């Protein structure tokens, strides 16, 4: 099974949706990690995006991932 842009986009949006749900339920650190992974997947799934349209979301995803790892446990 190859990693097509459609599969990458679908899995990226699934990660974002699951991350938002996890964040709403109280697991903010895990939710933000899933959102960062999903954002990176969606960004990589657009083959004809410009440099800014591809690398800016990737940079935001990396920053969100770093912030999620640095967050203290809230409870």
Buried (B, 14 or more C-beta within 10 A) or exposed (E): EEEEEEEBBBBBBEBBEBBBEBBEEEBBBBBBBBBBBBBBBBBBBBEEBEEEEBEEBBEBBEEBBEEBEEEEEEE
